[in-house]
Amino acid sequence: MNYTRPKADAVIIGLGWAGSFMAEELTRAGLNVVAIERGPWEQTQTNFSPAIAADELRYGVRREILKPPRVETLTFRNDSSQKALPARDWNAFQMGYSVGGAGKHWAANAWRFNPSDFEMATRLRDRYHNMKLADGLIVQDWGVSYAELEPFYDRVEKIAGISGKAGVINGVTQSGGNPFEGSRSSEYPTPPLIRSHWNDKFHQITEKMGFHPFPIPAGTIGAPYTNPLGVNLAPCTYCGYCGFYGCGNWSKSSPNVCVIPALMDRTNFTLLTECTALYIDKAEDGKTVTGVTFRDSDGNTGFQPADIVCLSAYQLDNVRLLLLSKIGKAYDPVTGEGTLGRAYNYQTMSMGYLYYENEHMNPFISTGALSTQIDDFNGDNFDHSGLGFLGGAGIQALSDQGTPLSMTDRLPPGSKMWGSAWKKTFQKSYQNYAKIQGQGTSYSHRDSYLSLDPNYKDENGQPLLRLTFDYNQNDRLMARFIRDRIEDICKVSGATSWETEAFPDKHNSPFRAYDSSHTIGGAVMGLDPATSVLNRYQQHWDAHNLFVLGASSYPNNGGYNPTITLSALTLWTAHAIVNDYLKNPGSLVR
């Protein structure tokens, strides 16, 4: 059966962080908003009570909270000469599959990007104009600056109750914070988390080395707090069940906790769950969109007409839906023409694994974002002259997980992996193991892109998304540089043994053991329609009433987690819609 729903002022596809923030802004402005969510309804008190949430087998191993590959997957290859094959299991990517999206099970690292991340092409021209970069590297500005986003970063942090310690407020450096961060207008709304033993050691080690350690900002709440939407949040209990888990303590920022309770009280907001968006409908003239066609849980096809369409699904899903809707020109890596699917980028990880004697790290006292970090080698915080690469990484001491099943393979080199010897070694290493992570920037390359797969389709008969990606030379050089800095820290750490690695030294595969879930780009924003899908307000160049929100907008990845930046960009776009677009519909770039 086919049916058409009553017309809305705006329809939103996906109700994660971006979708819920946009819905909150538009409904508060008086618009009638309908949100379409692929997964089921879930709420904190019923689905993730403390009696349910702390189940490592259910969530940490079987990944019950994620979208199953049997529902939808993607195909992957390292280069265009290969045939892409479908993924049958997820390791790196962590797509949500219910109301709240990936914002429900994130680890809650709550970073702002560096000012340099938004304007690296300008930095390259002005600061490194003689630098020779790897052939094919894509470096372009976002079209929006950190200073323009700062008020929206501030509002996101206050709604989410982010814990942390400011490093720079109104241009003045603050003791105890990150001296390299962009200037902030206010302190974090809740205090930083209490450091773990490993955090303390890392702080002491790096400070003696002349670096600048600080507690990272976290969506795990530092004190009792009521956010601007009237939602009460509770302080973190350090239970250690964060990444891959919902939080039943109201202690971890999520759309389900921070925004959706306020939304559900508004009569001008409607939520359609278990409805899969099939494509965005174009007007006959092809210059605007008219709404969204979707498949409901009964197998019926519905149409939701609307004056404004906001696409706010997971990054990969955003690009796929635009390709299925034939909105924009698909990227051709041979000719270099087209922008949709172009500028896909990822994350560059370098790691250090340390083993101590009799330290009692107590890893079960942890959160997904309990870390101390140095930013001395992140972004453009150091001079890259003569290095041959752009970007860098934050280097952090992670106390993010003590769940026993996940740590069974973290044993010193040469350890036996079975029997009584393994049990004895694991018992010891559980308390004495520590981890250093270098989470790095990523720049796009002309050979890495997203497209529709010609061979594989989903249950609705639509092509799967095909991911063509491998690390480029800039990724490899930068990751090795960060690995060497981690090695420097290991040497003075007092650990009895350690090992380090730079993930880009091997071919990428999103289906191997965890690398990063931060998959970025493919429908990027910018100032030039020849190199971007969206303008600086995340408004589609080819359809002025279509706005595309999320990490798909990023031309490059920073050395941070992307969630808070995509949320701030959503509020930036919502502000432009409410204050400018509604008064005079059309392109916001005139």
C-alpha positions as CSV (number, residue, x, y, z in Angstrom):
1,M,0.0,0.0,0.0
2,N,1.2,3.5,-0.8
3,Y,0.1,6.5,1.3
4,T,0.9,10.2,1.8
5,R,1.2,11.8,5.2
6,P,0.1,15.4,6.0
7,K,2.6,17.9,4.9
8,A,5.1,19.2,7.5
9,D,7.2,22.3,7.6
10,A,10.3,20.2,7.9
11,V,11.1,16.5,7.8
12,I,14.3,15.1,9.5
13,I,15.9,11.8,8.5
14,G,17.6,10.2,11.5
15,L,17.2,11.2,15.1
16,G,20.7,11.0,16.5
17,W,22.6,14.0,17.8
18,A,22.3,16.1,14.6
19,G,18.6,15.2,14.0
20,S,17.6,15.8,17.6
21,F,19.4,19.2,17.8
22,M,17.8,20.3,14.5
23,A,14.4,19.1,15.6
24,E,14.7,21.0,18.9
25,E,15.7,24.2,17.2
26,L,13.0,24.1,14.6
27,T,10.2,23.1,16.9
28,R,11.2,25.8,19.4
29,A,10.9,28.3,16.4
30,G,7.3,27.1,15.9
31,L,7.7,24.8,12.9
32,N,5.8,21.5,12.5
33,V,8.5,18.9,12.3
34,V,8.4,15.2,11.5
35,A,11.4,12.9,12.2
36,I,11.9,9.6,10.4
37,E,14.0,7.1,12.3
38,R,15.0,3.7,10.9
39,G,15.2,1.9,14.2
40,P,12.8,1.3,17.1
41,W,11.9,3.6,20.0
42,E,14.2,3.3,23.0
43,Q,14.5,5.3,26.2
44,T,16.9,5.3,29.0
45,Q,14.8,4.2,31.9
46,T,13.4,1.1,30.1
47,N,16.0,0.0,27.7
48,F,19.2,0.8,29.5
49,S,18.6,0.5,33.2
50,P,21.7,-0.4,35.3
51,A,20.4,-3.9,35.6
52,I,20.5,-4.3,31.8
53,A,23.2,-2.1,30.4
54,A,26.3,-3.6,32.0
55,D,26.2,-6.8,29.9
56,E,29.5,-7.2,28.1
57,L,28.5,-10.3,26.2
58,R,25.3,-8.7,24.9
59,Y,26.7,-5.3,24.0
60,G,30.5,-5.4,24.0
61,V,30.8,-8.7,22.1
62,R,27.6,-9.3,20.2
63,R,27.1,-5.5,19.6
64,E,23.4,-5.7,20.1
65,I,23.1,-1.9,20.2
66,L,24.5,-1.5,16.6
67,K,22.8,-1.8,13.3
68,P,23.3,-5.5,12.2
69,P,25.0,-6.2,8.9
70,R,22.1,-8.5,8.0
71,V,19.9,-5.3,8.0
72,E,22.3,-3.4,5.8
73,T,26.0,-3.4,5.1
74,L,28.4,-1.9,2.7
75,T,31.0,-3.2,0.4
76,F,34.7,-2.4,0.7
77,R,37.9,-2.3,-1.4
78,N,41.3,-0.6,-1.0
79,D,41.5,0.6,-4.6
80,S,39.4,0.8,-7.8
81,S,41.2,-2.2,-9.4
82,Q,39.6,-4.5,-6.8
83,K,36.1,-5.9,-6.6
84,A,34.4,-4.7,-3.5
85,L,33.0,-7.3,-1.2
86,P,30.3,-7.0,1.4
87,A,31.0,-6.8,5.1
88,R,29.5,-9.7,7.2
89,D,30.6,-8.3,10.5
90,W,31.3,-4.9,12.1
91,N,34.5,-4.1,14.0
92,A,35.4,-0.5,13.3
93,F,32.2,1.1,12.2
94,Q,29.5,1.6,14.8
95,M,26.2,2.6,13.2
96,G,23.2,3.1,15.5
97,Y,19.9,1.3,15.0
98,S,17.3,3.0,17.1
99,V,16.2,6.4,18.3
100,G,19.4,8.3,19.5
101,G,21.6,6.7,16.8
102,A,25.3,6.4,17.4
103,G,24.9,9.1,20.0
104,K,23.4,6.5,22.4
105,H,26.4,4.2,22.5
106,W,29.3,6.6,21.9
107,A,32.2,6.6,24.3
108,A,31.5,10.3,24.9
109,N,34.8,12.0,24.0
110,A,33.5,15.5,23.6
111,W,36.0,17.6,21.6
112,R,35.9,20.8,19.8
113,F,38.1,20.8,16.6
114,N,41.1,23.1,16.4
115,P,40.8,26.5,14.6
116,S,43.3,25.2,12.1
117,D,41.2,22.1,11.2
118,F,38.6,24.4,9.5
119,E,41.2,26.3,7.4
120,M,44.1,24.0,6.6
121,A,44.2,25.0,2.9
122,T,44.7,28.6,4.0
123,R,47.3,27.5,6.5
124,L,49.1,25.5,3.8
125,R,49.2,28.5,1.5
126,D,50.3,31.1,4.2
127,R,52.5,29.0,6.5
128,Y,53.8,26.1,4.4
129,H,53.7,27.5,0.8
130,N,56.9,25.6,-0.1
131,M,55.8,22.2,1.4
132,K,55.6,19.3,-1.0
133,L,52.7,17.1,-0.2
134,A,51.8,13.6,-1.4
135,D,50.3,13.5,-4.9
136,G,46.5,13.5,-5.0
137,L,46.0,14.9,-1.4
138,I,42.8,17.0,-1.1
139,V,43.1,19.9,1.2
140,Q,40.3,22.5,1.3
141,D,38.8,24.9,3.8
142,W,35.4,24.2,5.3
143,G,33.9,27.7,4.6
144,V,33.1,28.2,8.3
145,S,35.6,29.2,11.0
146,Y,36.0,28.2,14.6
147,A,35.1,31.7,15.7
148,E,31.8,31.5,13.9
149,L,31.1,28.1,15.5
150,E,32.1,29.0,19.0
151,P,28.7,30.1,20.3
152,F,27.2,26.9,19.0
153,Y,29.9,24.8,20.6
154,D,29.1,26.5,23.8
155,R,25.4,25.7,23.6
156,V,26.0,22.1,22.7
157,E,28.3,21.7,25.7
158,K,25.7,23.2,28.0
159,I,22.9,21.0,26.7
160,A,25.0,17.9,26.9
161,G,26.5,18.8,30.4
162,I,30.1,18.2,29.2
163,S,32.7,17.8,31.8
164,G,36.2,19.3,31.4
165,K,38.6,22.2,32.2
166,A,38.9,25.1,29.9
167,G,42.3,26.0,28.5
168,V,41.6,29.4,27.0
169,I,38.6,31.7,27.9
170,N,38.2,34.9,26.0
171,G,41.8,34.7,24.8
172,V,43.3,34.2,28.3
173,T,45.1,30.9,29.0
174,Q,43.7,29.0,32.0
175,S,45.7,26.8,34.4
176,G,45.0,23.1,34.1
177,G,43.4,23.1,30.7
178,N,44.5,22.7,27.1
179,P,46.6,25.8,26.1
180,F,46.3,24.9,22.4
181,E,42.5,25.0,22.2
182,G,40.5,27.7,20.4
183,S,39.4,30.4,22.7
184,R,36.1,29.7,24.5
185,S,33.5,32.0,25.8
186,S,32.9,30.1,29.1
187,E,34.0,27.2,31.3
188,Y,32.7,23.7,30.8
189,P,29.3,23.3,32.5
190,T,30.5,20.4,34.8
191,P,34.0,19.8,36.3
192,P,36.5,17.4,34.8
193,L,36.3,13.7,35.7
194,I,38.6,12.4,38.5
195,R,41.8,11.1,37.0
196,S,42.7,7.4,37.1
197,H,46.0,6.1,38.4
198,W,47.2,5.8,34.7
199,N,46.0,9.3,34.0
200,D,48.1,10.6,36.9
201,K,51.2,8.7,35.8
202,F,50.8,10.0,32.2
203,H,50.3,13.6,33.5
204,Q,53.5,13.4,35.5
205,I,55.5,11.8,32.7
206,T,54.5,14.2,30.0
207,E,54.8,17.3,32.2
208,K,58.4,16.4,33.0
209,M,59.0,16.0,29.3
210,G,57.9,19.6,28.8
211,F,54.5,18.9,27.3
212,H,51.1,20.2,28.4
213,P,48.8,17.5,29.8
214,F,45.1,18.2,30.6
215,P,41.9,16.2,31.3
216,I,39.9,15.7,28.1
217,P,36.3,17.0,27.7
218,A,33.8,14.2,28.2
219,G,30.1,13.6,27.8
220,T,30.3,11.7,31.1
221,I,28.9,14.2,33.6
222,G,31.2,15.6,36.2
223,A,28.6,16.7,38.8
224,P,24.8,16.9,39.2
225,Y,23.5,19.2,36.5
226,T,20.3,20.5,34.9
227,N,20.7,21.5,31.2
228,P,19.0,24.5,29.5
229,L,16.2,22.2,28.3
230,G,15.3,21.3,31.9
231,V,16.7,17.8,31.9
232,N,18.4,16.6,35.0
233,L,21.7,14.8,34.6
234,A,23.6,12.7,37.2
235,P,27.3,12.5,37.9
236,C,29.2,9.6,36.4
237,T,29.7,6.5,38.5
238,Y,32.9,5.3,36.6
239,C,31.3,1.9,35.9
240,G,33.3,1.4,32.7
241,Y,30.3,0.5,30.4
242,C,30.3,3.4,28.0
243,G,31.4,2.6,24.4
244,F,28.9,0.2,22.9
245,Y,26.5,0.7,25.8
246,G,23.6,2.9,26.8
247,C,23.9,4.6,30.2
248,G,21.1,3.9,32.6
249,N,22.4,6.3,35.2
250,W,21.6,9.5,33.2
251,S,25.3,10.1,33.5
252,K,26.4,10.0,29.8
253,S,25.3,12.6,27.4
254,S,23.1,11.2,24.6
255,P,20.2,12.5,22.5
256,N,17.9,10.2,24.5
257,V,18.9,11.8,27.7
258,C,19.7,15.4,26.9
259,V,17.3,16.5,24.0
260,I,14.6,13.9,23.1
261,P,12.7,14.1,26.5
262,A,12.1,17.8,25.8
263,L,11.2,17.1,22.2
264,M,8.6,14.5,23.0
265,D,6.6,17.1,25.1
266,R,6.1,19.3,22.0
267,T,2.9,19.0,20.1
268,N,4.6,20.2,16.9
269,F,7.0,17.3,16.8
270,T,6.1,13.9,15.4
271,L,8.4,10.8,15.4
272,L,8.0,7.9,13.0
273,T,10.0,4.9,14.1
274,E,10.9,1.7,12.2
275,C,10.7,3.6,8.9
276,T,13.5,3.3,6.4
277,A,14.0,6.3,4.1
278,L,14.3,5.1,0.5
279,Y,15.1,8.4,-1.2
280,I,14.5,12.1,-1.1
281,D,12.0,13.2,-3.7
282,K,12.9,16.0,-6.1
283,A,10.5,18.6,-7.6
284,E,9.8,18.3,-11.3
285,D,12.2,21.2,-12.1
286,G,15.0,19.4,-10.1
287,K,15.8,22.6,-8.2
288,T,14.2,21.7,-4.9
289,V,13.1,18.7,-2.9
290,T,9.5,17.9,-1.9
291,G,9.8,15.3,0.8
292,V,10.9,11.8,1.7
293,T,9.7,8.4,0.5
294,F,10.0,5.7,3.1
295,R,9.2,2.0,3.9
296,D,7.4,1.4,7.2
297,S,7.5,-1.7,9.4
298,D,4.4,-3.1,7.7
299,G,6.1,-3.0,4.3
300,N,4.0,-0.1,3.1
301,T,5.5,2.8,1.2
302,G,4.8,6.2,2.6
303,F,5.6,9.7,1.5
304,Q,6.3,12.6,3.9
305,P,5.9,15.9,2.1
306,A,7.7,18.9,3.6
307,D,9.0,22.4,2.7
308,I,12.4,21.6,4.2
309,V,14.3,18.3,4.3
310,C,17.1,17.8,6.7
311,L,19.3,14.7,6.2
312,S,20.9,13.7,9.5
313,A,21.6,10.0,9.4
314,Y,25.0,8.4,9.9
315,Q,27.8,9.7,7.6
316,L,27.8,6.7,5.3
317,D,24.0,6.7,5.1
318,N,23.8,10.4,4.3
319,V,26.0,9.9,1.2
320,R,24.2,6.7,0.1
321,L,20.8,8.4,0.4
322,L,22.0,11.3,-1.7
323,L,23.3,8.9,-4.3
324,L,20.1,6.9,-4.4
325,S,18.1,10.1,-4.7
326,K,20.4,11.3,-7.6
327,I,20.8,14.7,-6.0
328,G,24.2,16.1,-7.0
329,K,26.8,14.7,-9.4
330,A,28.5,11.5,-8.3
331,Y,32.3,11.7,-8.1
332,D,34.3,10.1,-11.0
333,P,37.9,9.3,-9.8
334,V,39.1,9.0,-13.4
335,T,38.1,12.5,-14.6
336,G,38.0,14.1,-11.1
337,E,34.5,15.5,-12.0
338,G,31.6,15.4,-9.6
339,T,31.5,16.0,-5.8
340,L,29.1,13.5,-4.3
341,G,31.2,10.7,-2.7
342,R,34.4,12.7,-3.1
343,A,36.7,13.7,-0.2
344,Y,36.0,10.6,1.9
345,N,38.4,10.5,4.8
346,Y,38.8,8.6,8.0
347,Q,41.2,8.6,11.1
348,T,44.8,7.8,11.6
349,M,45.6,5.9,14.8
350,S,48.9,5.2,16.5
351,M,49.1,3.2,19.7
352,G,51.3,2.3,22.6
353,Y,50.7,-0.7,24.8
354,L,52.6,-0.7,28.1
355,Y,53.0,-3.3,30.8
356,Y,54.0,-2.4,34.4
357,E,54.9,-4.3,37.6
358,N,52.5,-4.1,40.6
359,E,50.8,-0.8,39.6
360,H,47.2,-1.8,40.2
361,M,45.7,0.3,37.4
362,N,42.2,-0.8,38.5
363,P,40.8,-0.5,35.0
364,F,37.3,-1.4,36.1
365,I,37.1,2.2,37.5
366,S,36.7,3.9,34.1
367,T,34.6,5.7,31.6
368,G,34.6,5.8,27.8
369,A,36.3,9.2,28.0
370,L,38.5,9.1,31.1
371,S,41.8,10.3,29.6
372,T,44.6,12.8,30.1
373,Q,46.0,14.2,26.8
374,I,48.7,16.3,25.3
375,D,47.9,18.4,22.2
376,D,51.5,19.5,21.6
377,F,51.5,17.4,18.3
378,N,47.9,17.8,17.3
379,G,46.6,19.7,14.2
380,D,48.9,22.6,13.4
381,N,50.0,23.2,17.0
382,F,53.7,22.5,15.9
383,D,55.8,23.5,13.0
384,H,55.5,21.1,10.1
385,S,58.2,22.6,8.0
386,G,60.4,19.9,6.4
387,L,58.2,17.0,7.7
388,G,56.4,16.4,4.4
389,F,52.9,16.0,5.9
390,L,50.1,18.0,7.4
391,G,48.2,17.4,10.6
392,G,48.9,15.6,13.8
393,A,47.2,13.8,16.7
394,G,46.2,14.2,20.3
395,I,48.2,11.7,22.4
396,Q,46.3,10.4,25.4
397,A,46.5,8.0,28.3
398,L,43.2,6.1,28.0
399,S,41.4,4.6,31.0
400,D,38.4,3.9,28.9
401,Q,37.5,0.2,29.4
402,G,38.0,-2.4,32.0
403,T,35.5,-5.0,30.8
404,P,37.3,-8.3,31.1
405,L,36.3,-10.0,27.8
406,S,37.7,-7.0,25.8
407,M,41.1,-7.2,27.6
408,T,41.8,-10.9,27.2
409,D,44.2,-10.2,24.3
410,R,46.1,-7.5,26.0
411,L,49.1,-9.5,27.2
412,P,52.9,-8.7,27.0
413,P,54.7,-9.8,23.9
414,G,55.6,-13.5,23.9
415,S,52.9,-14.5,26.4
416,K,51.1,-17.9,26.0
417,M,47.6,-17.5,24.7
418,W,46.0,-20.6,26.3
419,G,45.9,-22.7,29.4
420,S,47.0,-22.0,33.0
421,A,49.9,-19.8,31.8
422,W,47.5,-17.6,29.9
423,K,45.2,-17.3,32.9
424,K,48.0,-16.3,35.2
425,T,49.4,-13.8,32.8
426,F,46.0,-12.3,32.1
427,Q,45.3,-11.9,35.8
428,K,48.5,-9.9,36.1
429,S,48.3,-7.9,32.9
430,Y,44.7,-6.8,33.7
431,Q,46.0,-4.7,36.6
432,N,49.3,-3.7,35.0
433,Y,48.3,-2.9,31.4
434,A,48.1,0.7,30.2
435,K,47.4,2.2,26.8
436,I,48.5,5.4,24.9
437,Q,46.5,6.4,21.9
438,G,47.4,8.9,19.2
439,Q,44.2,9.9,17.4
440,G,45.1,11.7,14.3
441,T,43.9,13.9,11.5
442,S,43.0,12.6,8.1
443,Y,43.0,14.4,4.8
444,S,41.1,13.2,1.7
445,H,42.7,11.8,-1.4
446,R,41.4,11.6,-4.9
447,D,41.5,7.8,-4.9
448,S,39.3,7.4,-1.8
449,Y,35.6,7.8,-2.4
450,L,32.1,6.5,-1.9
451,S,29.8,5.2,-4.6
452,L,26.9,2.8,-5.2
453,D,27.9,-0.8,-5.7
454,P,27.0,-2.3,-9.1
455,N,26.7,-5.9,-7.8
456,Y,25.1,-5.9,-4.3
457,K,21.7,-4.7,-3.2
458,D,19.8,-4.5,0.1
459,E,16.5,-6.0,1.0
460,N,14.7,-3.1,-0.7
461,G,16.5,-3.8,-4.0
462,Q,18.7,-0.7,-3.6
463,P,22.4,-0.8,-4.3
464,L,24.7,-1.0,-1.2
465,L,27.2,1.7,-0.6
466,R,30.7,0.9,-1.9
467,L,33.7,2.3,0.1
468,T,37.0,2.6,-1.8
469,F,39.7,3.6,0.7
470,D,43.3,3.0,1.8
471,Y,45.6,5.2,3.8
472,N,47.5,7.8,1.8
473,Q,51.1,8.9,2.1
474,N,50.2,11.9,4.3
475,D,48.4,9.5,6.7
476,R,51.4,7.2,6.9
477,L,54.0,9.8,7.5
478,M,51.9,11.6,10.1
479,A,51.0,8.4,12.0
480,R,54.6,7.2,12.1
481,F,55.6,10.6,13.5
482,I,53.0,10.3,16.2
483,R,54.0,6.7,16.9
484,D,57.6,7.8,17.5
485,R,56.4,10.5,19.9
486,I,54.5,7.7,21.8
487,E,57.7,5.6,21.8
488,D,59.5,8.6,23.4
489,I,56.9,8.6,26.2
490,C,57.1,4.8,26.6
491,K,60.9,5.0,27.1
492,V,60.6,7.3,30.1
493,S,57.4,5.8,31.5
494,G,58.9,3.2,33.8
495,A,57.0,0.4,32.1
496,T,58.8,-3.0,32.1
497,S,57.9,-3.5,28.4
498,W,55.9,-1.9,25.7
499,E,55.0,-2.1,22.0
500,T,53.9,0.6,19.6
501,E,52.2,0.6,16.2
502,A,51.0,3.0,13.5
503,F,47.8,1.6,12.0
504,P,48.3,3.2,8.5
505,D,51.5,1.0,8.1
506,K,49.0,-1.7,7.0
507,H,46.2,-1.6,4.5
508,N,43.0,-0.3,5.9
509,S,40.0,-2.6,6.5
510,P,37.0,-1.5,8.5
511,F,36.3,-5.1,9.3
512,R,39.6,-5.9,11.2
513,A,40.0,-5.3,14.9
514,Y,39.0,-1.9,16.1
515,D,40.7,1.0,14.4
516,S,38.3,4.0,14.5
517,S,34.6,4.4,13.9
518,H,35.1,8.0,12.8
519,T,34.3,7.8,9.1
520,I,34.1,11.2,7.5
521,G,33.2,13.2,4.4
522,G,31.6,12.2,1.1
523,A,29.1,15.1,1.0
524,V,31.4,17.9,2.2
525,M,30.8,21.6,2.8
526,G,32.8,24.4,1.3
527,L,32.8,27.7,-0.7
528,D,33.1,26.2,-4.2
529,P,30.4,24.0,-5.8
530,A,33.1,22.4,-7.9
531,T,34.7,20.9,-4.8
532,S,31.8,20.6,-2.3
533,V,28.3,19.2,-2.2
534,L,27.1,21.8,0.4
535,N,27.7,25.5,1.0
536,R,29.0,26.9,4.3
537,Y,25.6,26.4,5.9
538,Q,25.4,22.7,5.0
539,Q,22.7,23.7,2.4
540,H,22.8,21.6,-0.8
541,W,24.2,23.6,-3.7
542,D,21.6,22.0,-6.1
543,A,18.5,22.1,-3.9
544,H,18.2,25.1,-1.5
545,N,15.6,23.4,0.8
546,L,17.8,20.4,1.5
547,F,20.3,20.5,4.4
548,V,22.7,17.7,5.1
549,L,24.0,17.4,8.6
550,G,26.7,15.3,10.2
551,A,30.3,14.1,9.7
552,S,29.6,13.7,6.0
553,S,30.1,17.4,5.8
554,Y,33.8,17.3,6.9
555,P,36.4,17.8,4.1
556,N,39.0,16.5,6.6
557,N,39.0,14.9,10.0
558,G,40.6,16.5,13.0
559,G,42.7,14.7,15.6
560,Y,39.6,14.4,17.7
561,N,36.2,12.6,17.9
562,P,33.7,14.3,15.6
563,T,30.5,14.4,17.6
564,I,30.6,17.8,19.3
565,T,31.7,19.5,16.0
566,L,28.9,18.0,14.0
567,S,26.4,19.0,16.7
568,A,27.8,22.6,16.7
569,L,27.5,22.7,12.9
570,T,23.9,21.5,13.2
571,L,23.1,24.5,15.5
572,W,24.9,26.8,13.1
573,T,22.7,25.5,10.3
574,A,19.6,25.7,12.3
575,H,20.3,29.3,13.3
576,A,20.6,30.2,9.6
577,I,17.4,28.4,8.7
578,V,15.4,30.1,11.5
579,N,16.8,33.5,11.2
580,D,17.4,33.8,7.4
581,Y,16.1,31.0,5.3
582,L,12.5,31.1,6.6
583,K,12.3,34.8,5.8
584,N,13.5,34.4,2.3
585,P,13.8,30.8,1.0
586,G,16.6,30.3,-1.4
587,S,20.4,30.0,-1.3
588,L,21.9,31.3,1.9
589,V,25.1,32.1,0.0
590,R,24.2,35.2,-2.1
